[in-house]
């Protein structure tokens, strides 16, 4: 069964929004850490330095998960859902304290 235009449009839109959100967070995340979360430059550096390492470690694990359930789309949506949840939770926790 070939994918329909509607299905492709949905996934391409998610891919576009994923890139857009990563670009926006990459630009303004440091400002958020500094002004809103009141982190020191050293703490921000540690967070920004650990992020690529965690991506390097987690990518093969998510790849194995996608291979085992034979669905890259589900794993992609799961990862994006977790990412969105944790970013929103971090904002709520920081804003409430």
N, C-alpha and C positions, 0 to 999 in steps of 0.2 A: 504494500500500500504506500504510494508516494505521499509525502507530506503536502498538505494543502497550503495555499498562500496564507490563509488566516493563522495556521499553526506556525509557519515560518515567521510571519510578521510578529507574533507574540514573542517568540524566542529571540529574534533579532532585536526587538525593542528591549527585552531584558538585558541582552548583551550590551546594547548601547547605554542603557541606564547604569549598568554596572561600571562601565568605563567612566561615565560622567561622574558618578558618585565617588569613585576612587580618585579622580582628578580633583574634585572639590575638597574631599577630606584631606588629601595630600597638601593642598594649598593652605587650607584654613584650620587644619587640626592643631598645628603648633600655636596659632593664635588662641584657639579654644583652650588648650592646655595651659597657656601662660596667663591669659586674662580671666577666664572663668574658673578653671580648676585650680588656679594659683600654684602651679607646679614650678619648681626651679628649672633653670636651663639644664642642669645635670639630669634631673628626672625625665625631662622631655627627651634628652639625648638617649637615655637608656631605653625609653619606650620606642623611639624611632629606630634605634639600633637593633632592638630585639625583633621588631616586626618582620624584616626580611628573613631573618633566621628562622622564625616560626613558620613563615610561608615555605621556606626551603624544606623544613622537616615535615610539614603537614601535606604538601602536594602529593608525594607518593602514597601517603595513607588514603587520601581522598581518591586517588587513582585506583588503588586496590579495591576500595569500597565500590567504585563505579564498575570495575570489572566483575566483582563478585555478584552484584545485583543486575549487571548488564544494562545499565541505564545511566548514561552521563548526564542526561537532562535532570533526572531526579536528584542526583548528587549535587549538581550545580544549583538547583533551586533550594535544596537543603542548606548548602553553604551560604547562599545569599540570605536565606531566612535567618540563620544563626547570626550572620554578620549584622543584619539590620536590627535584630533583637538586642544584641549586645551593645551596639552603638546607641540605640535608644535607651537601654537600661543604664548605660554609663552616664548619659545626659541627665536622666531623671535622678539618679543617685547623687550626682554632683550638684545639681540644681537644688535638691532638697536639703543638702547639708549646709 
